[in-house]
Amino acid sequence: MLRPIMFVGTASDVGKSVITAGFCRIFRQDGHSPAPFKAQNMSLNSYVTPEGLEIGRAQAVQAEAAGIPCHVDMNPVLLKPTSDQASQVVLNGRPIGTQSAYEYFRENDRQELFAAATQAFDRLAARHSPVVLEGAGSISELNLKRRDITNLRMARHAGAATYLIADIDRGGVFGSVYGSLALLEPEEKACIKGIIINKFRGDARLFADGRQQLEALTGVPVVGVLPYFRDIFVEEEDSVALAYKRRAAGPAGRVRVAVVLLGRLSNFTDFDTLSHDARVDLFFTREADEIGEADIIILPGSKNTIADLKALTNSGLGAAIVRAHRTGKTVVGICGGYQMLGRSVEDPNGVEGPVPAAAGLGLLPVRTVLQGEKTTRQRRFAFRGSAAADCLGYEIHMGQTTAEGPPQPVATLDDGTPDGYFAGPRCWGTYLHGILDNPAVIDFLVAPYTEQKASAPLDFAAFKNAQYDRLAALIRENVDLPQIYAALRN
């Protein structure tokens, strides 16, 4: 039995999720039974467990790296922002309502959520060793720390050997590390067993003096300096990075696929497999002229469909999508994007907000009514009338969509239920996240724009598995694993 290990950060986006996934793979390789855990996740990127419960996508990825099915105990509290001021709260895989930030951070609510988080951790720790915990944001937000349920309060409950991660690429690494540790209470600092410097560019030997200086300043050993890398693919947790995935000139002859960058875009990992197809040049955009240059336009999922739909209309992007369709381009909608392609999206009970209805883009003859009960299921399905339900996907939505006329499904689910609406090969919509992870669907999508056939369908599961191994090897090479193992055996 190994004691739990935890990775916390000096700030958001310093690499906690990726490093947690890497250690999940290392412990699996070394013969242990690891499982990831994050008490509270704030993300629009979510996933459905085999039991039909919703968790953050990052913990599903980390479970994959650990070689185990994901489980709701790995992420008991999930916050899905619906606006800049409010989030849907998902507790133990089920939504319990939408709260403003002020309401959510009231102390009583947090005590109840912390109790639920510790219970989930205890259940997980009874089944797995070590549990690999991930913190959230910075460990030293003094105004929030008293109500924190994710960082050092959870580390103390778990008895976790805790490692502080700092991103040297953003600058100010000495101030961020020293300040983060200096603001801790003695019992909190006692949890910290080491520092990991992440995203170092160049020869790490040049940071030898820096390591010694940090250790002298903080009294905490620097157990590793991880290099900045671009050649290992691990799914990203946050959509922050999407702002940098803008239009870049791809190789000539590729099929240009534009994913509309919505304000509340969710499940952007729907496009990871497609982006690795050699025939495709995929980019995210909110520019009308780039929409016009694309061969295929995809409207992705949204956590606030009506708000994003109104923003599309007001910005002129909606009109650009309609024009592209009229000139023969392919337009596809997934989940919230499917709803937007219809004639209307209605919210009579205020599920998303105060706006009761909005006109859709009118490319599909369907009508959506948002409802309070969320559908969360993993699905097998047959795409476009194929005989076998050999494709995989999952549903996460709070709307019911009905066709105005005979149904024209995109897919038939394994229980015989039709999904989506197929107006033709150049316009269709579906509720199935992960539909573009299936080679048959990708081939169908790009076929009108290229004569090139995939030489062999990308086995994305095998590809990701190899990436976890590469990530583990990188960590082994640059982190003092014997020192970490010693801390876990104390």
Salt bridges, closest charged atoms under 4 A:
ASP30 OD1 - ARG476 NH2 2.70
GLU54 OE2 - LYS80 NZ 2.60
GLU54 OE1 - LYS374 NZ 2.76
GLU64 OE1 - LYS464 NZ 3.36
ASP73 OD2 - HIS71 ND1 3.68
ASP73 OD1 - ARG123 NH2 2.85
ASP73 OD2 - ARG127 NH1 3.38
ASP84 OD1 - ARG264 NH2 2.51
GLU107 OE1 - ARG146 NH1 2.99
ASP109 OD2 - ARG106 NH2 3.47
ASP122 OD1 - HIS157 NE2 2.89
GLU134 OE2 - LYS38 NZ 3.28
ASP167 OD2 - ARG170 NE 3.45
ASP167 OD2 - LYS199 NZ 3.44
ASP169 OD1 - ARG201 NE 2.65
GLU188 OE1 - LYS145 NZ 3.07
ASP203 OD2 - ARG205 NH2 2.65
ASP231 OD2 - ARG470 NH2 3.17
GLU235 OE1 - ARG57 NE 2.84
GLU235 OE2 - LYS464 NZ 3.79
GLU236 OE2 - LYS245 NZ 2.98
GLU237 OE2 - LYS38 NZ 3.47
ASP270 OD2 - HIS433 ND1 2.82
ASP277 OD2 - ARG279 NH2 2.86
ASP281 OD2 - ARG247 NH1 2.99
GLU287 OE2 - ARG246 NH2 3.59
ASP295 OD1 - ARG256 NH2 3.23
GLU346 OE2 - ARG367 NE 2.56
GLU395 OE2 - ARG377 NH1 3.82
GLU395 OE2 - ARG379 NE 2.70
GLU395 OE1 - HIS397 NE2 2.87
GLU404 OE1 - ARG343 NH1 2.47
ASP414 OD1 - ARG379 NH1 3.77
ASP415 OD2 - ARG379 NH1 3.21
ASP443 OD1 - ARG279 NH2 2.81
ASP469 OD1 - ARG25 NH1 2.65
